[in-house]
Amino acid sequence: NRDNFWTKEEFIGNMRGGRGKPLLIAIRPGGQGDITDTHLKWELNRSIPEIPSPLLYEGVIYMMRNGGLLAAVDSKNGKLLYRERLNAPGQFSASPIGANGHVYLCSNRGVITVVKNGREFDIVHQHDLKDAIHATPAIDQNTLYVRTKKTIQAFRVN
């Protein structure tokens, strides 16, 4: 919007306008006006998830796509660190979460995958709950809470 303000009608109109291209961008803070040429740090238009939010964890951005495809990107420069399959096919609705040096990923089919945080792909553990997971898990201290279609399960995280 050219006047730097969206009215309610403009906002609703833009939301109804359809989907744009998937894009992840990093913007330097502190600009004013049109900062396209001065504050755009990097942009990425591949491996962007359909539903789950990306996770920024200790300098790495994790993006989970349907089909079990996990992409990791260096948050400083937008360079792809890896793009690997988790051996957990199907859709992903839950956003990845990070804690204790690990990233936790849950598929809609109920498979929880634990990946070591870092610049290299390393699956630490996988467990099939055999029940649908659509919600993002929560962590409180050392306990991982996962809501499935039928239950809420708690796992001690070491």
Rosetta constraint file for C-alpha pairs under 8 A:
AtomPair CA 1 CA 5 HARMONIC 6.67 0.50
AtomPair CA 1 CA 6 HARMONIC 6.72 0.50
AtomPair CA 6 CA 10 HARMONIC 5.71 0.50
AtomPair CA 6 CA 11 HARMONIC 6.00 0.50
AtomPair CA 7 CA 11 HARMONIC 6.24 0.50
AtomPair CA 8 CA 12 HARMONIC 6.22 0.50
AtomPair CA 9 CA 13 HARMONIC 5.98 0.50
AtomPair CA 10 CA 14 HARMONIC 6.09 0.50
AtomPair CA 11 CA 15 HARMONIC 6.20 0.50
AtomPair CA 12 CA 16 HARMONIC 6.25 0.50
AtomPair CA 13 CA 17 HARMONIC 6.13 0.50
AtomPair CA 14 CA 18 HARMONIC 7.80 0.50
AtomPair CA 21 CA 45 HARMONIC 7.63 0.50
AtomPair CA 22 CA 45 HARMONIC 5.84 0.50
AtomPair CA 22 CA 46 HARMONIC 7.62 0.50
AtomPair CA 22 CA 48 HARMONIC 6.06 0.50
AtomPair CA 23 CA 43 HARMONIC 6.96 0.50
AtomPair CA 23 CA 44 HARMONIC 5.81 0.50
AtomPair CA 23 CA 45 HARMONIC 4.61 0.50
AtomPair CA 23 CA 46 HARMONIC 7.57 0.50
AtomPair CA 23 CA 48 HARMONIC 6.68 0.50
AtomPair CA 24 CA 43 HARMONIC 5.64 0.50
AtomPair CA 24 CA 44 HARMONIC 5.14 0.50
AtomPair CA 24 CA 45 HARMONIC 6.35 0.50
AtomPair CA 24 CA 48 HARMONIC 7.09 0.50
AtomPair CA 25 CA 40 HARMONIC 7.40 0.50
AtomPair CA 25 CA 41 HARMONIC 7.51 0.50
AtomPair CA 25 CA 42 HARMONIC 5.80 0.50
AtomPair CA 25 CA 43 HARMONIC 4.22 0.50
AtomPair CA 25 CA 44 HARMONIC 6.31 0.50
AtomPair CA 26 CA 40 HARMONIC 6.24 0.50
AtomPair CA 26 CA 41 HARMONIC 5.25 0.50
AtomPair CA 26 CA 42 HARMONIC 5.34 0.50
AtomPair CA 26 CA 43 HARMONIC 6.31 0.50
AtomPair CA 26 CA 78 HARMONIC 8.00 0.50
AtomPair CA 27 CA 39 HARMONIC 5.50 0.50
AtomPair CA 27 CA 40 HARMONIC 4.67 0.50
AtomPair CA 27 CA 41 HARMONIC 5.27 0.50
AtomPair CA 27 CA 42 HARMONIC 7.34 0.50
AtomPair CA 28 CA 39 HARMONIC 4.87 0.50
AtomPair CA 28 CA 40 HARMONIC 6.31 0.50
AtomPair CA 28 CA 41 HARMONIC 6.13 0.50
AtomPair CA 29 CA 39 HARMONIC 7.25 0.50
AtomPair CA 31 CA 35 HARMONIC 6.04 0.50
AtomPair CA 31 CA 38 HARMONIC 7.98 0.50
AtomPair CA 31 CA 39 HARMONIC 6.80 0.50
AtomPair CA 35 CA 39 HARMONIC 5.29 0.50
AtomPair CA 35 CA 40 HARMONIC 7.13 0.50
AtomPair CA 36 CA 40 HARMONIC 5.76 0.50
AtomPair CA 41 CA 77 HARMONIC 7.50 0.50
AtomPair CA 42 CA 77 HARMONIC 6.48 0.50
AtomPair CA 42 CA 78 HARMONIC 5.94 0.50
AtomPair CA 43 CA 78 HARMONIC 6.72 0.50
AtomPair CA 44 CA 78 HARMONIC 6.77 0.50
AtomPair CA 47 CA 63 HARMONIC 6.94 0.50
AtomPair CA 47 CA 64 HARMONIC 7.91 0.50
AtomPair CA 47 CA 65 HARMONIC 6.85 0.50
AtomPair CA 47 CA 71 HARMONIC 6.37 0.50
AtomPair CA 48 CA 63 HARMONIC 6.45 0.50
AtomPair CA 48 CA 64 HARMONIC 7.78 0.50
AtomPair CA 48 CA 65 HARMONIC 7.05 0.50
AtomPair CA 49 CA 53 HARMONIC 7.11 0.50
AtomPair CA 49 CA 54 HARMONIC 7.38 0.50
AtomPair CA 49 CA 63 HARMONIC 6.05 0.50
AtomPair CA 49 CA 64 HARMONIC 5.72 0.50
AtomPair CA 49 CA 65 HARMONIC 4.74 0.50
AtomPair CA 49 CA 66 HARMONIC 7.48 0.50
AtomPair CA 50 CA 65 HARMONIC 6.67 0.50
AtomPair CA 50 CA 66 HARMONIC 7.60 0.50
AtomPair CA 51 CA 92 HARMONIC 7.29 0.50
AtomPair CA 51 CA 93 HARMONIC 5.59 0.50
AtomPair CA 51 CA 94 HARMONIC 7.86 0.50
AtomPair CA 51 CA 95 HARMONIC 7.91 0.50
AtomPair CA 52 CA 63 HARMONIC 7.67 0.50
AtomPair CA 52 CA 64 HARMONIC 6.68 0.50
AtomPair CA 52 CA 65 HARMONIC 7.77 0.50
AtomPair CA 52 CA 92 HARMONIC 6.88 0.50
AtomPair CA 52 CA 93 HARMONIC 5.35 0.50
AtomPair CA 52 CA 94 HARMONIC 5.59 0.50
AtomPair CA 52 CA 95 HARMONIC 4.30 0.50
AtomPair CA 52 CA 96 HARMONIC 7.30 0.50
AtomPair CA 53 CA 63 HARMONIC 7.30 0.50
AtomPair CA 53 CA 95 HARMONIC 5.26 0.50
AtomPair CA 53 CA 96 HARMONIC 7.44 0.50
AtomPair CA 54 CA 61 HARMONIC 6.48 0.50
AtomPair CA 54 CA 62 HARMONIC 5.61 0.50
AtomPair CA 54 CA 63 HARMONIC 4.80 0.50
AtomPair CA 54 CA 64 HARMONIC 7.27 0.50
AtomPair CA 54 CA 95 HARMONIC 6.92 0.50
AtomPair CA 54 CA 96 HARMONIC 7.10 0.50
AtomPair CA 55 CA 60 HARMONIC 7.96 0.50
AtomPair CA 55 CA 61 HARMONIC 5.38 0.50
AtomPair CA 55 CA 62 HARMONIC 5.02 0.50
AtomPair CA 55 CA 63 HARMONIC 6.63 0.50
AtomPair CA 55 CA 95 HARMONIC 7.44 0.50
AtomPair CA 55 CA 96 HARMONIC 6.02 0.50
AtomPair CA 55 CA 97 HARMONIC 6.54 0.50
AtomPair CA 55 CA 98 HARMONIC 7.63 0.50
AtomPair CA 56 CA 60 HARMONIC 5.65 0.50
AtomPair CA 56 CA 61 HARMONIC 4.37 0.50
AtomPair CA 56 CA 62 HARMONIC 6.45 0.50
AtomPair CA 56 CA 75 HARMONIC 7.62 0.50
AtomPair CA 57 CA 61 HARMONIC 6.35 0.50
AtomPair CA 57 CA 62 HARMONIC 7.72 0.50
AtomPair CA 57 CA 98 HARMONIC 6.25 0.50
AtomPair CA 57 CA 117 HARMONIC 7.85 0.50
AtomPair CA 58 CA 117 HARMONIC 7.98 0.50
AtomPair CA 59 CA 74 HARMONIC 6.40 0.50
AtomPair CA 59 CA 75 HARMONIC 5.42 0.50
AtomPair CA 59 CA 76 HARMONIC 7.24 0.50
AtomPair CA 60 CA 72 HARMONIC 6.37 0.50
AtomPair CA 60 CA 73 HARMONIC 5.64 0.50
AtomPair CA 60 CA 74 HARMONIC 4.99 0.50
AtomPair CA 60 CA 75 HARMONIC 5.40 0.50
AtomPair CA 60 CA 118 HARMONIC 7.05 0.50
AtomPair CA 60 CA 119 HARMONIC 7.48 0.50
AtomPair CA 61 CA 72 HARMONIC 5.55 0.50
AtomPair CA 61 CA 73 HARMONIC 5.03 0.50
AtomPair CA 61 CA 74 HARMONIC 6.38 0.50
AtomPair CA 61 CA 75 HARMONIC 5.93 0.50
AtomPair CA 62 CA 70 HARMONIC 7.01 0.50
AtomPair CA 62 CA 71 HARMONIC 5.80 0.50
AtomPair CA 62 CA 72 HARMONIC 4.66 0.50
AtomPair CA 62 CA 73 HARMONIC 6.58 0.50
AtomPair CA 62 CA 96 HARMONIC 7.35 0.50
AtomPair CA 63 CA 70 HARMONIC 5.80 0.50
AtomPair CA 63 CA 71 HARMONIC 5.20 0.50
AtomPair CA 63 CA 72 HARMONIC 6.47 0.50
AtomPair CA 63 CA 96 HARMONIC 7.63 0.50
AtomPair CA 64 CA 68 HARMONIC 7.05 0.50
AtomPair CA 64 CA 69 HARMONIC 6.00 0.50
AtomPair CA 64 CA 70 HARMONIC 4.72 0.50
AtomPair CA 64 CA 71 HARMONIC 6.55 0.50
AtomPair CA 64 CA 92 HARMONIC 7.10 0.50
AtomPair CA 64 CA 95 HARMONIC 7.52 0.50
AtomPair CA 64 CA 96 HARMONIC 7.15 0.50
AtomPair CA 64 CA 105 HARMONIC 7.83 0.50
AtomPair CA 65 CA 69 HARMONIC 5.14 0.50
AtomPair CA 65 CA 70 HARMONIC 6.30 0.50
AtomPair CA 65 CA 91 HARMONIC 7.54 0.50
AtomPair CA 65 CA 92 HARMONIC 6.55 0.50
AtomPair CA 66 CA 89 HARMONIC 7.51 0.50
AtomPair CA 66 CA 90 HARMONIC 5.97 0.50
AtomPair CA 66 CA 91 HARMONIC 4.44 0.50
AtomPair CA 66 CA 92 HARMONIC 5.41 0.50
AtomPair CA 67 CA 85 HARMONIC 7.73 0.50
AtomPair CA 67 CA 88 HARMONIC 7.33 0.50
AtomPair CA 67 CA 89 HARMONIC 4.72 0.50
AtomPair CA 67 CA 90 HARMONIC 4.82 0.50
AtomPair CA 67 CA 91 HARMONIC 5.97 0.50
AtomPair CA 67 CA 92 HARMONIC 7.84 0.50
AtomPair CA 68 CA 85 HARMONIC 5.31 0.50
AtomPair CA 68 CA 86 HARMONIC 5.23 0.50
AtomPair CA 68 CA 87 HARMONIC 6.51 0.50
AtomPair CA 68 CA 88 HARMONIC 5.24 0.50
AtomPair CA 68 CA 89 HARMONIC 4.98 0.50
AtomPair CA 68 CA 90 HARMONIC 6.51 0.50
AtomPair CA 68 CA 91 HARMONIC 7.34 0.50
AtomPair CA 68 CA 92 HARMONIC 7.51 0.50
AtomPair CA 68 CA 107 HARMONIC 7.67 0.50
AtomPair CA 69 CA 83 HARMONIC 6.72 0.50
AtomPair CA 69 CA 84 HARMONIC 5.60 0.50
AtomPair CA 69 CA 85 HARMONIC 4.48 0.50
AtomPair CA 69 CA 86 HARMONIC 6.37 0.50
AtomPair CA 70 CA 82 HARMONIC 7.98 0.50
AtomPair CA 70 CA 83 HARMONIC 5.57 0.50
AtomPair CA 70 CA 84 HARMONIC 5.37 0.50
AtomPair CA 70 CA 85 HARMONIC 6.10 0.50
AtomPair CA 70 CA 86 HARMONIC 6.96 0.50
AtomPair CA 71 CA 80 HARMONIC 7.35 0.50
AtomPair CA 71 CA 81 HARMONIC 7.55 0.50
AtomPair CA 71 CA 82 HARMONIC 5.67 0.50
AtomPair CA 71 CA 83 HARMONIC 4.22 0.50
AtomPair CA 71 CA 84 HARMONIC 6.51 0.50
AtomPair CA 72 CA 80 HARMONIC 6.11 0.50
AtomPair CA 72 CA 81 HARMONIC 5.36 0.50
AtomPair CA 72 CA 82 HARMONIC 5.40 0.50
AtomPair CA 72 CA 83 HARMONIC 6.50 0.50
AtomPair CA 72 CA 119 HARMONIC 7.46 0.50
AtomPair CA 73 CA 78 HARMONIC 5.75 0.50
AtomPair CA 73 CA 79 HARMONIC 5.54 0.50
AtomPair CA 73 CA 80 HARMONIC 4.48 0.50
AtomPair CA 73 CA 81 HARMONIC 5.23 0.50
AtomPair CA 73 CA 82 HARMONIC 7.24 0.50
AtomPair CA 74 CA 78 HARMONIC 5.25 0.50
AtomPair CA 74 CA 79 HARMONIC 5.40 0.50
AtomPair CA 74 CA 80 HARMONIC 6.48 0.50
AtomPair CA 74 CA 81 HARMONIC 6.46 0.50
AtomPair CA 74 CA 119 HARMONIC 7.89 0.50
AtomPair CA 75 CA 79 HARMONIC 7.81 0.50
AtomPair CA 81 CA 119 HARMONIC 5.88 0.50
AtomPair CA 81 CA 120 HARMONIC 7.04 0.50
AtomPair CA 82 CA 119 HARMONIC 7.64 0.50
AtomPair CA 82 CA 120 HARMONIC 6.96 0.50
AtomPair CA 82 CA 121 HARMONIC 6.84 0.50
AtomPair CA 84 CA 121 HARMONIC 7.34 0.50
AtomPair CA 86 CA 113 HARMONIC 7.30 0.50
AtomPair CA 86 CA 123 HARMONIC 7.82 0.50
AtomPair CA 88 CA 107 HARMONIC 6.74 0.50
AtomPair CA 88 CA 111 HARMONIC 6.25 0.50
AtomPair CA 88 CA 113 HARMONIC 7.83 0.50
AtomPair CA 89 CA 107 HARMONIC 7.61 0.50
AtomPair CA 89 CA 109 HARMONIC 7.99 0.50
AtomPair CA 90 CA 107 HARMONIC 6.87 0.50
AtomPair CA 90 CA 108 HARMONIC 6.82 0.50
AtomPair CA 90 CA 109 HARMONIC 6.73 0.50
AtomPair CA 91 CA 107 HARMONIC 6.19 0.50
AtomPair CA 91 CA 108 HARMONIC 5.57 0.50
AtomPair CA 91 CA 109 HARMONIC 7.54 0.50
AtomPair CA 92 CA 106 HARMONIC 6.86 0.50
AtomPair CA 92 CA 107 HARMONIC 4.77 0.50
AtomPair CA 92 CA 108 HARMONIC 5.34 0.50
AtomPair CA 92 CA 134 HARMONIC 7.42 0.50
AtomPair CA 93 CA 107 HARMONIC 7.08 0.50
AtomPair CA 93 CA 108 HARMONIC 6.42 0.50
AtomPair CA 93 CA 133 HARMONIC 7.91 0.50
AtomPair CA 93 CA 134 HARMONIC 5.24 0.50
AtomPair CA 93 CA 135 HARMONIC 6.83 0.50
AtomPair CA 93 CA 136 HARMONIC 7.65 0.50
AtomPair CA 94 CA 105 HARMONIC 7.42 0.50
AtomPair CA 94 CA 106 HARMONIC 6.09 0.50
AtomPair CA 94 CA 107 HARMONIC 7.13 0.50
AtomPair CA 94 CA 108 HARMONIC 7.69 0.50
AtomPair CA 94 CA 133 HARMONIC 7.31 0.50
AtomPair CA 94 CA 134 HARMONIC 5.41 0.50
AtomPair CA 94 CA 135 HARMONIC 4.94 0.50
AtomPair CA 94 CA 136 HARMONIC 4.16 0.50
AtomPair CA 94 CA 137 HARMONIC 7.32 0.50
AtomPair CA 95 CA 105 HARMONIC 7.20 0.50
AtomPair CA 95 CA 106 HARMONIC 7.84 0.50
AtomPair CA 95 CA 135 HARMONIC 7.83 0.50
AtomPair CA 95 CA 136 HARMONIC 5.28 0.50
AtomPair CA 96 CA 103 HARMONIC 6.59 0.50
AtomPair CA 96 CA 104 HARMONIC 5.65 0.50
AtomPair CA 96 CA 105 HARMONIC 4.97 0.50
AtomPair CA 96 CA 106 HARMONIC 7.37 0.50
AtomPair CA 96 CA 136 HARMONIC 7.14 0.50
AtomPair CA 97 CA 103 HARMONIC 5.65 0.50
AtomPair CA 97 CA 104 HARMONIC 5.36 0.50
AtomPair CA 97 CA 105 HARMONIC 7.02 0.50
AtomPair CA 97 CA 136 HARMONIC 7.75 0.50
AtomPair CA 97 CA 137 HARMONIC 7.37 0.50
AtomPair CA 97 CA 138 HARMONIC 7.87 0.50
AtomPair CA 98 CA 102 HARMONIC 5.63 0.50
AtomPair CA 98 CA 103 HARMONIC 4.39 0.50
AtomPair CA 98 CA 104 HARMONIC 6.21 0.50
AtomPair CA 98 CA 117 HARMONIC 7.96 0.50
AtomPair CA 99 CA 103 HARMONIC 6.57 0.50
AtomPair CA 99 CA 139 HARMONIC 7.76 0.50
AtomPair CA 100 CA 157 HARMONIC 7.95 0.50
AtomPair CA 100 CA 158 HARMONIC 7.50 0.50
AtomPair CA 101 CA 116 HARMONIC 6.33 0.50
AtomPair CA 101 CA 117 HARMONIC 5.30 0.50
AtomPair CA 102 CA 114 HARMONIC 6.46 0.50
AtomPair CA 102 CA 115 HARMONIC 5.61 0.50
AtomPair CA 102 CA 116 HARMONIC 4.56 0.50
AtomPair CA 102 CA 117 HARMONIC 4.80 0.50
AtomPair CA 103 CA 114 HARMONIC 5.70 0.50
AtomPair CA 103 CA 115 HARMONIC 5.14 0.50
AtomPair CA 103 CA 116 HARMONIC 6.28 0.50
AtomPair CA 103 CA 117 HARMONIC 5.98 0.50
AtomPair CA 104 CA 112 HARMONIC 6.92 0.50
AtomPair CA 104 CA 113 HARMONIC 5.90 0.50
AtomPair CA 104 CA 114 HARMONIC 4.77 0.50
AtomPair CA 104 CA 115 HARMONIC 6.57 0.50
AtomPair CA 105 CA 112 HARMONIC 5.63 0.50
AtomPair CA 105 CA 113 HARMONIC 5.13 0.50
AtomPair CA 105 CA 114 HARMONIC 6.43 0.50
AtomPair CA 106 CA 110 HARMONIC 6.48 0.50
AtomPair CA 106 CA 111 HARMONIC 5.68 0.50
AtomPair CA 106 CA 112 HARMONIC 4.50 0.50
AtomPair CA 106 CA 113 HARMONIC 6.40 0.50
AtomPair CA 106 CA 133 HARMONIC 6.58 0.50
AtomPair CA 106 CA 134 HARMONIC 7.96 0.50
AtomPair CA 106 CA 136 HARMONIC 7.66 0.50
AtomPair CA 106 CA 137 HARMONIC 7.99 0.50
AtomPair CA 107 CA 111 HARMONIC 5.26 0.50
AtomPair CA 107 CA 112 HARMONIC 6.58 0.50
AtomPair CA 107 CA 132 HARMONIC 7.75 0.50
AtomPair CA 107 CA 133 HARMONIC 6.26 0.50
AtomPair CA 107 CA 134 HARMONIC 7.49 0.50
AtomPair CA 108 CA 132 HARMONIC 5.16 0.50
AtomPair CA 108 CA 133 HARMONIC 4.69 0.50
AtomPair CA 108 CA 134 HARMONIC 5.45 0.50
AtomPair CA 109 CA 130 HARMONIC 6.95 0.50
AtomPair CA 109 CA 131 HARMONIC 6.41 0.50
AtomPair CA 109 CA 132 HARMONIC 4.85 0.50
AtomPair CA 109 CA 133 HARMONIC 6.43 0.50
AtomPair CA 110 CA 128 HARMONIC 5.69 0.50
AtomPair CA 110 CA 129 HARMONIC 5.15 0.50
AtomPair CA 110 CA 130 HARMONIC 5.40 0.50
AtomPair CA 110 CA 131 HARMONIC 5.02 0.50
AtomPair CA 110 CA 132 HARMONIC 4.71 0.50
AtomPair CA 110 CA 133 HARMONIC 5.12 0.50
AtomPair CA 110 CA 148 HARMONIC 7.42 0.50
AtomPair CA 111 CA 126 HARMONIC 6.88 0.50
AtomPair CA 111 CA 127 HARMONIC 5.65 0.50
AtomPair CA 111 CA 128 HARMONIC 4.25 0.50
AtomPair CA 111 CA 129 HARMONIC 6.09 0.50
AtomPair CA 111 CA 130 HARMONIC 7.33 0.50
AtomPair CA 112 CA 126 HARMONIC 5.59 0.50
AtomPair CA 112 CA 127 HARMONIC 5.26 0.50
AtomPair CA 112 CA 128 HARMONIC 6.27 0.50
AtomPair CA 112 CA 129 HARMONIC 7.55 0.50
AtomPair CA 113 CA 123 HARMONIC 7.18 0.50
AtomPair CA 113 CA 124 HARMONIC 7.80 0.50
AtomPair CA 113 CA 125 HARMONIC 5.92 0.50
AtomPair CA 113 CA 126 HARMONIC 4.44 0.50
AtomPair CA 113 CA 127 HARMONIC 6.64 0.50
AtomPair CA 114 CA 123 HARMONIC 5.97 0.50
AtomPair CA 114 CA 124 HARMONIC 5.48 0.50
AtomPair CA 114 CA 125 HARMONIC 5.11 0.50
AtomPair CA 114 CA 126 HARMONIC 6.23 0.50
AtomPair CA 115 CA 121 HARMONIC 7.25 0.50
AtomPair CA 115 CA 122 HARMONIC 5.61 0.50
AtomPair CA 115 CA 123 HARMONIC 4.42 0.50
AtomPair CA 115 CA 124 HARMONIC 5.40 0.50
AtomPair CA 115 CA 125 HARMONIC 7.19 0.50
AtomPair CA 116 CA 121 HARMONIC 7.32 0.50
AtomPair CA 116 CA 122 HARMONIC 5.53 0.50
AtomPair CA 116 CA 123 HARMONIC 6.36 0.50
AtomPair CA 116 CA 124 HARMONIC 6.24 0.50
AtomPair CA 131 CA 148 HARMONIC 5.92 0.50
AtomPair CA 131 CA 149 HARMONIC 6.26 0.50
AtomPair CA 131 CA 150 HARMONIC 7.19 0.50
AtomPair CA 132 CA 148 HARMONIC 5.37 0.50
AtomPair CA 132 CA 149 HARMONIC 5.32 0.50
AtomPair CA 133 CA 146 HARMONIC 7.70 0.50
AtomPair CA 133 CA 147 HARMONIC 6.46 0.50
AtomPair CA 133 CA 148 HARMONIC 4.60 0.50
AtomPair CA 133 CA 149 HARMONIC 6.35 0.50
AtomPair CA 134 CA 147 HARMONIC 7.87 0.50
AtomPair CA 134 CA 148 HARMONIC 7.10 0.50
AtomPair CA 134 CA 149 HARMONIC 7.82 0.50
AtomPair CA 135 CA 146 HARMONIC 7.76 0.50
AtomPair CA 135 CA 147 HARMONIC 6.44 0.50
AtomPair CA 135 CA 148 HARMONIC 7.64 0.50
AtomPair CA 136 CA 146 HARMONIC 7.54 0.50
AtomPair CA 137 CA 144 HARMONIC 6.87 0.50
AtomPair CA 137 CA 145 HARMONIC 5.57 0.50
AtomPair CA 137 CA 146 HARMONIC 4.78 0.50
AtomPair CA 137 CA 147 HARMONIC 6.81 0.50
AtomPair CA 138 CA 144 HARMONIC 5.88 0.50
AtomPair CA 138 CA 145 HARMONIC 5.15 0.50
AtomPair CA 138 CA 146 HARMONIC 6.80 0.50
AtomPair CA 139 CA 143 HARMONIC 5.58 0.50
AtomPair CA 139 CA 144 HARMONIC 4.56 0.50
AtomPair CA 139 CA 145 HARMONIC 6.07 0.50
AtomPair CA 140 CA 144 HARMONIC 6.74 0.50
AtomPair CA 140 CA 145 HARMONIC 7.97 0.50
AtomPair CA 142 CA 156 HARMONIC 5.80 0.50
AtomPair CA 142 CA 157 HARMONIC 4.92 0.50
AtomPair CA 142 CA 158 HARMONIC 6.68 0.50
AtomPair CA 143 CA 154 HARMONIC 6.31 0.50
AtomPair CA 143 CA 155 HARMONIC 5.49 0.50
AtomPair CA 143 CA 156 HARMONIC 4.60 0.50
AtomPair CA 143 CA 157 HARMONIC 5.49 0.50
AtomPair CA 144 CA 154 HARMONIC 5.52 0.50
AtomPair CA 144 CA 155 HARMONIC 5.01 0.50
AtomPair CA 144 CA 156 HARMONIC 6.32 0.50
AtomPair CA 144 CA 157 HARMONIC 6.44 0.50
AtomPair CA 145 CA 152 HARMONIC 6.85 0.50
AtomPair CA 145 CA 153 HARMONIC 5.71 0.50
AtomPair CA 145 CA 154 HARMONIC 4.55 0.50
AtomPair CA 145 CA 155 HARMONIC 6.53 0.50
AtomPair CA 146 CA 152 HARMONIC 5.65 0.50
AtomPair CA 146 CA 153 HARMONIC 5.21 0.50
AtomPair CA 146 CA 154 HARMONIC 6.39 0.50
AtomPair CA 147 CA 151 HARMONIC 5.99 0.50
AtomPair CA 147 CA 152 HARMONIC 4.34 0.50
AtomPair CA 147 CA 153 HARMONIC 6.36 0.50
AtomPair CA 148 CA 152 HARMONIC 6.05 0.50
AtomPair CA 148 CA 153 HARMONIC 7.75 0.50
